[in-house]
Amino acid sequence: MGWEDLNPSQYPPVILPVQPDARIGRMGQQSSCFTLHMHGAAPMDNPDMKVFRVPSDRKEPIRKELHRLGVNQFTAYADLDSLSKEIRRTWNI
């Protein structure tokens, strides 16, 4: 059986949770989990999802506190671009 033998009407569109191999790299740093939304899939409600609005004047104090806890661009993304941004931010250069 090949792709040409599949009948799309037999398979309704769905939303699939995907948890990639997170042993190394950025996905591991972020404990990544994604969803794959097939074309035509019905929207899903998530009653557990919350939205928090952070006033712009509170963002920098929150970033500083996260930095003290070891959470910054480099620890989240683990790439050279983030490392250079973190160095520039830390040393004001």
Distance bins in CASP14 RR format, pairs under 12 A and 6 or more apart:
PFRMAT RR
TARGET T0000
AUTHOR 0000-0000-0000
RMODE 2
METHOD distances of the structure
MODEL  1
1 7 0 0 0 0 0 1 0 0 0 0 0
8 38 0 0 0 0 0 1 0 0 0 0 0
8 39 0 0 0 0 1 0 0 0 0 0 0
8 40 0 0 0 0 0 1 0 0 0 0 0
11 38 0 0 0 0 1 0 0 0 0 0 0
11 39 0 0 0 0 0 1 0 0 0 0 0
11 40 0 0 0 0 0 1 0 0 0 0 0
11 41 0 0 0 0 0 1 0 0 0 0 0
12 38 0 0 0 0 1 0 0 0 0 0 0
12 39 0 0 0 0 0 1 0 0 0 0 0
12 40 0 0 0 0 1 0 0 0 0 0 0
12 41 0 0 0 0 1 0 0 0 0 0 0
12 42 0 0 0 0 1 0 0 0 0 0 0
13 36 0 0 0 0 0 1 0 0 0 0 0
13 37 0 0 0 0 1 0 0 0 0 0 0
13 38 1 1 0 0 0 0 0 0 0 0 0
13 39 1 0 0 1 0 0 0 0 0 0 0
13 40 1 0 1 0 0 0 0 0 0 0 0
13 41 1 0 1 0 0 0 0 0 0 0 0
13 42 1 0 0 1 0 0 0 0 0 0 0
13 43 0 0 0 0 0 1 0 0 0 0 0
13 44 0 0 0 0 0 1 0 0 0 0 0
14 35 0 0 0 0 0 1 0 0 0 0 0
14 36 0 0 0 0 1 0 0 0 0 0 0
14 37 0 0 0 0 1 0 0 0 0 0 0
14 38 1 0 1 0 0 0 0 0 0 0 0
14 39 0 0 0 0 0 1 0 0 0 0 0
14 40 0 0 0 0 1 0 0 0 0 0 0
14 41 1 0 1 0 0 0 0 0 0 0 0
14 42 0 0 0 0 1 0 0 0 0 0 0
14 44 0 0 0 0 1 0 0 0 0 0 0
15 34 0 0 0 0 0 1 0 0 0 0 0
15 35 1 0 1 0 0 0 0 0 0 0 0
15 36 1 0 0 1 0 0 0 0 0 0 0
15 37 1 0 1 0 0 0 0 0 0 0 0
15 38 1 0 0 1 0 0 0 0 0 0 0
15 39 0 0 0 0 0 1 0 0 0 0 0
15 40 0 0 0 0 1 0 0 0 0 0 0
15 41 1 0 1 0 0 0 0 0 0 0 0
15 42 0 0 0 0 1 0 0 0 0 0 0
15 43 0 0 0 0 1 0 0 0 0 0 0
15 44 1 0 1 0 0 0 0 0 0 0 0
15 45 0 0 0 0 0 1 0 0 0 0 0
15 46 0 0 0 0 0 1 0 0 0 0 0
16 33 0 0 0 0 0 1 0 0 0 0 0
16 34 0 0 0 0 1 0 0 0 0 0 0
16 35 1 0 0 1 0 0 0 0 0 0 0
16 36 1 0 1 0 0 0 0 0 0 0 0
16 37 0 0 0 0 1 0 0 0 0 0 0
16 38 1 0 0 1 0 0 0 0 0 0 0
16 41 0 0 0 0 1 0 0 0 0 0 0
16 44 0 0 0 0 0 1 0 0 0 0 0
17 32 0 0 0 0 0 1 0 0 0 0 0
17 33 1 0 0 1 0 0 0 0 0 0 0
17 34 1 0 0 1 0 0 0 0 0 0 0
17 35 1 0 1 0 0 0 0 0 0 0 0
17 36 0 0 0 0 1 0 0 0 0 0 0
17 37 0 0 0 0 0 1 0 0 0 0 0
17 44 0 0 0 0 0 1 0 0 0 0 0
17 46 0 0 0 0 0 1 0 0 0 0 0
18 27 0 0 0 0 0 1 0 0 0 0 0
18 32 0 0 0 0 1 0 0 0 0 0 0
18 33 1 0 0 1 0 0 0 0 0 0 0
18 34 1 0 1 0 0 0 0 0 0 0 0
18 35 1 0 0 1 0 0 0 0 0 0 0
18 36 1 0 1 0 0 0 0 0 0 0 0
18 37 0 0 0 0 0 1 0 0 0 0 0
19 27 0 0 0 0 1 0 0 0 0 0 0
19 28 0 0 0 0 0 1 0 0 0 0 0
19 30 0 0 0 0 0 1 0 0 0 0 0
19 31 0 0 0 0 1 0 0 0 0 0 0
19 32 1 0 0 1 0 0 0 0 0 0 0
19 33 1 0 1 0 0 0 0 0 0 0 0
19 34 1 0 0 1 0 0 0 0 0 0 0
19 35 0 0 0 0 0 1 0 0 0 0 0
19 36 0 0 0 0 0 1 0 0 0 0 0
20 26 0 0 0 0 0 1 0 0 0 0 0
20 27 1 0 1 0 0 0 0 0 0 0 0
20 28 0 0 0 0 1 0 0 0 0 0 0
20 30 0 0 0 0 0 1 0 0 0 0 0
20 31 0 0 0 0 0 1 0 0 0 0 0
20 32 1 0 0 1 0 0 0 0 0 0 0
20 33 0 0 0 0 1 0 0 0 0 0 0
20 34 1 0 0 1 0 0 0 0 0 0 0
20 36 0 0 0 0 0 1 0 0 0 0 0
21 27 1 0 0 1 0 0 0 0 0 0 0
21 28 0 0 0 0 1 0 0 0 0 0 0
21 32 0 0 0 0 1 0 0 0 0 0 0
22 28 1 1 0 0 0 0 0 0 0 0 0
22 29 0 0 0 0 1 0 0 0 0 0 0
22 30 0 0 0 0 1 0 0 0 0 0 0
22 31 1 0 0 1 0 0 0 0 0 0 0
22 32 1 0 1 0 0 0 0 0 0 0 0
22 33 0 0 0 0 1 0 0 0 0 0 0
22 34 0 0 0 0 0 1 0 0 0 0 0
22 78 0 0 0 0 0 1 0 0 0 0 0
23 29 0 0 0 0 0 1 0 0 0 0 0
23 31 0 0 0 0 0 1 0 0 0 0 0
23 32 0 0 0 0 0 1 0 0 0 0 0
24 32 0 0 0 0 0 1 0 0 0 0 0
24 78 0 0 0 0 1 0 0 0 0 0 0
25 31 0 0 0 0 0 1 0 0 0 0 0
25 32 0 0 0 0 1 0 0 0 0 0 0
25 75 0 0 0 0 0 1 0 0 0 0 0
25 76 0 0 0 0 0 1 0 0 0 0 0
25 77 0 0 0 0 1 0 0 0 0 0 0
25 78 1 0 1 0 0 0 0 0 0 0 0
25 79 0 0 0 0 1 0 0 0 0 0 0
25 82 0 0 0 0 0 1 0 0 0 0 0
26 32 1 0 0 1 0 0 0 0 0 0 0
26 73 0 0 0 0 0 1 0 0 0 0 0
26 74 0 0 0 0 0 1 0 0 0 0 0
26 75 0 0 0 0 0 1 0 0 0 0 0
26 76 1 0 0 1 0 0 0 0 0 0 0
26 77 1 0 1 0 0 0 0 0 0 0 0
26 78 1 0 1 0 0 0 0 0 0 0 0
26 79 1 0 0 1 0 0 0 0 0 0 0
26 80 0 0 0 0 0 1 0 0 0 0 0
26 81 0 0 0 0 0 1 0 0 0 0 0
26 82 0 0 0 0 1 0 0 0 0 0 0
27 33 0 0 0 0 1 0 0 0 0 0 0
27 34 0 0 0 0 1 0 0 0 0 0 0
27 76 0 0 0 0 0 1 0 0 0 0 0
27 77 0 0 0 0 0 1 0 0 0 0 0
27 78 0 0 0 0 1 0 0 0 0 0 0
28 75 0 0 0 0 0 1 0 0 0 0 0
28 76 0 0 0 0 0 1 0 0 0 0 0
28 77 0 0 0 0 0 1 0 0 0 0 0
28 78 0 0 0 0 1 0 0 0 0 0 0
29 70 0 0 0 0 0 1 0 0 0 0 0
29 71 0 0 0 0 0 1 0 0 0 0 0
29 72 0 0 0 0 0 1 0 0 0 0 0
29 73 0 0 0 0 0 1 0 0 0 0 0
29 74 0 0 0 0 1 0 0 0 0 0 0
29 75 1 0 0 1 0 0 0 0 0 0 0
29 76 1 0 0 1 0 0 0 0 0 0 0
29 77 1 0 0 1 0 0 0 0 0 0 0
29 78 1 0 1 0 0 0 0 0 0 0 0
29 79 0 0 0 0 1 0 0 0 0 0 0
29 82 0 0 0 0 1 0 0 0 0 0 0
30 71 0 0 0 0 0 1 0 0 0 0 0
30 73 0 0 0 0 0 1 0 0 0 0 0
30 75 0 0 0 0 1 0 0 0 0 0 0
30 76 1 0 0 1 0 0 0 0 0 0 0
30 77 1 0 0 1 0 0 0 0 0 0 0
30 78 0 0 0 0 1 0 0 0 0 0 0
30 79 0 0 0 0 0 1 0 0 0 0 0
30 82 0 0 0 0 0 1 0 0 0 0 0
31 76 0 0 0 0 0 1 0 0 0 0 0
32 76 0 0 0 0 0 1 0 0 0 0 0
32 77 0 0 0 0 0 1 0 0 0 0 0
32 78 0 0 0 0 0 1 0 0 0 0 0
35 41 0 0 0 0 1 0 0 0 0 0 0
35 43 0 0 0 0 0 1 0 0 0 0 0
35 44 0 0 0 0 1 0 0 0 0 0 0
35 46 0 0 0 0 0 1 0 0 0 0 0
37 43 0 0 0 0 1 0 0 0 0 0 0
37 44 0 0 0 0 1 0 0 0 0 0 0
52 58 0 0 0 0 0 1 0 0 0 0 0
52 62 0 0 0 0 0 1 0 0 0 0 0
53 59 0 0 0 0 0 1 0 0 0 0 0
54 60 0 0 0 0 0 1 0 0 0 0 0
54 61 0 0 0 0 0 1 0 0 0 0 0
54 62 1 0 0 1 0 0 0 0 0 0 0
54 63 0 0 0 0 0 1 0 0 0 0 0
54 66 0 0 0 0 0 1 0 0 0 0 0
55 61 0 0 0 0 0 1 0 0 0 0 0
55 62 0 0 0 0 0 1 0 0 0 0 0
56 62 0 0 0 0 0 1 0 0 0 0 0
56 63 0 0 0 0 0 1 0 0 0 0 0
58 64 0 0 0 0 0 1 0 0 0 0 0
58 65 0 0 0 0 0 1 0 0 0 0 0
59 65 0 0 0 0 0 1 0 0 0 0 0
59 66 0 0 0 0 0 1 0 0 0 0 0
60 66 0 0 0 0 0 1 0 0 0 0 0
60 67 0 0 0 0 0 1 0 0 0 0 0
60 89 0 0 0 0 0 1 0 0 0 0 0
61 67 0 0 0 0 0 1 0 0 0 0 0
61 68 0 0 0 0 0 1 0 0 0 0 0
62 68 0 0 0 0 0 1 0 0 0 0 0
62 69 0 0 0 0 0 1 0 0 0 0 0
62 71 0 0 0 0 0 1 0 0 0 0 0
63 69 0 0 0 0 0 1 0 0 0 0 0
63 70 0 0 0 0 0 1 0 0 0 0 0
63 71 0 0 0 0 1 0 0 0 0 0 0
63 72 0 0 0 0 1 0 0 0 0 0 0
63 73 0 0 0 0 1 0 0 0 0 0 0
63 76 0 0 0 0 0 1 0 0 0 0 0
63 86 0 0 0 0 0 1 0 0 0 0 0
63 89 0 0 0 0 1 0 0 0 0 0 0
63 90 0 0 0 0 0 1 0 0 0 0 0
64 70 0 0 0 0 0 1 0 0 0 0 0
64 71 0 0 0 0 0 1 0 0 0 0 0
64 72 0 0 0 0 0 1 0 0 0 0 0
64 89 0 0 0 0 0 1 0 0 0 0 0
64 90 0 0 0 0 0 1 0 0 0 0 0
65 71 0 0 0 0 1 0 0 0 0 0 0
65 72 0 0 0 0 0 1 0 0 0 0 0
66 72 1 0 0 1 0 0 0 0 0 0 0
66 73 0 0 0 0 0 1 0 0 0 0 0
66 75 0 0 0 0 1 0 0 0 0 0 0
66 76 0 0 0 0 1 0 0 0 0 0 0
66 86 0 0 0 0 0 1 0 0 0 0 0
66 89 0 0 0 0 0 1 0 0 0 0 0
67 73 0 0 0 0 1 0 0 0 0 0 0
67 74 0 0 0 0 0 1 0 0 0 0 0
67 75 0 0 0 0 1 0 0 0 0 0 0
67 76 0 0 0 0 0 1 0 0 0 0 0
67 86 0 0 0 0 1 0 0 0 0 0 0
67 89 0 0 0 0 1 0 0 0 0 0 0
67 90 0 0 0 0 1 0 0 0 0 0 0
68 90 0 0 0 0 0 1 0 0 0 0 0
69 75 0 0 0 0 1 0 0 0 0 0 0
70 76 0 0 0 0 1 0 0 0 0 0 0
70 86 0 0 0 0 0 1 0 0 0 0 0
70 90 0 0 0 0 0 1 0 0 0 0 0
71 77 0 0 0 0 0 1 0 0 0 0 0
71 86 0 0 0 0 0 1 0 0 0 0 0
72 78 0 0 0 0 0 1 0 0 0 0 0
72 82 0 0 0 0 1 0 0 0 0 0 0
72 83 0 0 0 0 1 0 0 0 0 0 0
72 85 0 0 0 0 1 0 0 0 0 0 0
72 86 1 0 1 0 0 0 0 0 0 0 0
72 87 0 0 0 0 0 1 0 0 0 0 0
72 88 0 0 0 0 0 1 0 0 0 0 0
72 89 1 0 0 1 0 0 0 0 0 0 0
72 90 0 0 0 0 1 0 0 0 0 0 0
73 79 0 0 0 0 1 0 0 0 0 0 0
73 80 0 0 0 0 0 1 0 0 0 0 0
73 81 0 0 0 0 1 0 0 0 0 0 0
73 82 1 0 1 0 0 0 0 0 0 0 0
73 83 0 0 0 0 1 0 0 0 0 0 0
73 84 0 0 0 0 1 0 0 0 0 0 0
73 85 1 0 1 0 0 0 0 0 0 0 0
73 86 1 0 1 0 0 0 0 0 0 0 0
73 87 0 0 0 0 0 1 0 0 0 0 0
73 88 0 0 0 0 0 1 0 0 0 0 0
73 89 1 0 0 1 0 0 0 0 0 0 0
73 90 0 0 0 0 0 1 0 0 0 0 0
74 80 0 0 0 0 1 0 0 0 0 0 0
74 81 0 0 0 0 1 0 0 0 0 0 0
74 82 1 0 1 0 0 0 0 0 0 0 0
74 83 1 0 1 0 0 0 0 0 0 0 0
74 84 0 0 0 0 1 0 0 0 0 0 0
74 85 1 0 0 1 0 0 0 0 0 0 0
74 86 1 0 1 0 0 0 0 0 0 0 0
74 87 0 0 0 0 1 0 0 0 0 0 0
74 88 0 0 0 0 0 1 0 0 0 0 0
74 89 0 0 0 0 1 0 0 0 0 0 0
74 90 0 0 0 0 1 0 0 0 0 0 0
75 82 0 0 0 0 1 0 0 0 0 0 0
75 83 0 0 0 0 1 0 0 0 0 0 0
75 86 0 0 0 0 1 0 0 0 0 0 0
76 82 1 0 0 1 0 0 0 0 0 0 0
76 83 0 0 0 0 0 1 0 0 0 0 0
76 85 0 0 0 0 0 1 0 0 0 0 0
76 86 0 0 0 0 1 0 0 0 0 0 0
77 83 0 0 0 0 1 0 0 0 0 0 0
77 84 0 0 0 0 0 1 0 0 0 0 0
77 85 0 0 0 0 1 0 0 0 0 0 0
77 86 0 0 0 0 1 0 0 0 0 0 0
78 86 0 0 0 0 0 1 0 0 0 0 0
79 85 0 0 0 0 1 0 0 0 0 0 0
79 86 0 0 0 0 0 1 0 0 0 0 0
80 86 0 0 0 0 0 1 0 0 0 0 0
80 87 0 0 0 0 0 1 0 0 0 0 0
81 87 0 0 0 0 0 1 0 0 0 0 0
81 88 0 0 0 0 0 1 0 0 0 0 0
82 88 0 0 0 0 0 1 0 0 0 0 0
82 89 0 0 0 0 0 1 0 0 0 0 0
83 89 0 0 0 0 0 1 0 0 0 0 0
83 90 0 0 0 0 0 1 0 0 0 0 0
84 90 0 0 0 0 0 1 0 0 0 0 0
84 91 0 0 0 0 0 1 0 0 0 0 0
84 93 0 0 0 0 0 1 0 0 0 0 0
85 91 0 0 0 0 0 1 0 0 0 0 0
85 93 0 0 0 0 0 1 0 0 0 0 0
86 93 0 0 0 0 0 1 0 0 0 0 0
87 93 1 0 0 1 0 0 0 0 0 0 0
END
